[in-house]
Amino acid sequence: MALYSAAAAVLEGLERGEGGIKSLVYSSRFPLYALVTETLRYSPVLEKLLAGAALLQAEKKLQPQLAKVLVYDLLFGKGLKCGGRWKVLARRHRARLEAELARLKVQQKVSRNEDLLAPAQAASPGASQVPRYVRVNTLKTCVDDVIDFFKRQGYSYLGKATSVEELRALSGKKFLLDLHLPELLVFPPQTDLHDNLLYTSGHIILQDKASCLPAFLLAPTAGSHVIDACAAPGNKTSHLAAILKNKGQIFAFDVDTKRLATMNTMLMRAGVTGFQLAQQDFLTVDPGDPRYSKVTYILLDPSCSGSGMVTRGPREEAAPSAERLQALAGFQRKVLSHALSFPALRRLVYSTCSLHREENEDVVHAVLQEHGSAFRLVNTFPSWPCRGLATFLGAESCLRASPADTLTHGFFVAVLERCGEEAAAPSSLPVAAEENPQHGETREPGAAPKKRKRKKKRVKE
């Protein structure tokens, strides 16, 4: 019952304007995102069903948002997972609710539940074509074992994808290994794995492909000291730890206490060690502090407009105003410049989930000019199809992503390295990863293949 009460609390928080879906969900200890967004999507339909069945009039103690969550899972979801009086209550009214749903379908001349949704309640543009990406958490398992697990659950594994079109054609209970990232599995867009054992145990991370790029391209070597400057909710932090093989130190900063608490729980579940969380604005962190004297890598994913985010639920925000964009860009320039001032820094990744050049190419260009010849853009991942907008010389070294071109969220990534020093990681690493026939392994071009290590313990169903 606690799951539904928590989901109802998120809906009430949204109604009161206490935050967005993600921030409210992150503050909960339950994996609620799918349940909340789908309840929101069906909200107008649920209101009609509740009114037609007179449920709130019959059950005076039942709060409206809790009623919506219960009825959504009863009629449209996977069935009620709770026990106790609320389950008894829902079952008591099930026949009336189902009759009301049937009447509504006849009235609107539709046969599917999805057809009851008006265009305004449909998923945002691009959501229907973006696959469900699953990052294998190599701190707890390996790609081969996860593939075997899903095959035992009735999924068909089609091997490694060779093109984006193969990802686009996925349907049913089929999945592929991604063509670019060696530890990323790809499922059809409608796949919901929030209740899957591998997800709840931290063996897999549900993370969009574009969001996997920053840590992958930063490529810190095992034993390194790394800063994740704007860390919550922590998916990129756990990815960094996996790349480091839990050897080294990660300093993660965020200003929100609740988000950090949720992040700590998630990192522990993912088996991450060697990290320090700090409730602190990264701009107030002293680059000269001895604690950070060995920091050679920084991942910087600052607050942005979020204009590239594709959600399977309703859109949360309107397009940002010109004033809002300028304010964000000003902050982003300031925080990027601050990050480059850490004395031992060798490699930095700057990323946003924004489509606007003001937050992307313009920020990188301005800060590079400010720092003169101290840092350079790395032309990384040359096989990635979408490059930076040609707003300055070298902008094509940056990466962009979009639902239409890469079947991901809209994203921007730039990799910067200190000039005059040996590269912290080979810029051709992603290419080597693409060419490597072994799951989850990368090696520099020309290097001998590594021997396969003994598999980690399997996850039993």
Secondary structure, 3 states (H helix, E strand, C coil): CHHHHHHHHHHHHHHCCCCCHHHHHHCCCCCCHHHHHHHHHCHHHHHHHHHHHCHHHHCCCCCHHHHHHHHHHHHCCCCCCCCHHHHHHHHHCHHHHHHHHHHHHHHHCCCCHHHHCCHHHCCCCCCCCCCEEEEECCCCCCHHHHHHHHHHCCCEEEEECCCHHHHHCCCCCEEEECCCCCCEEEECCCCCCCCCHHHHCCCEEECCHHHHHHHHHHCCCCCCEEEECCCCCCHHHHHHHHHHCCCCEEEEEECCHHHHHHHHHHHHHCCCCCEEEEECCHHHCCCCCHHHCCEEEEEECCCCCCCCCCCCCCCCCCCCCHHHHHHHHHHHHHHHHHHCCCCCCCEEEEEECCCCHHHCHHHHHHHHHHCCCCEEECCCCCCCCCECCCCCCCHHHCEEECHHHHCCCCEEEEEEEECCCCCCCCCCHHHHHHHCCCCCCCCCCCCCCCCCCCCCCCCCC
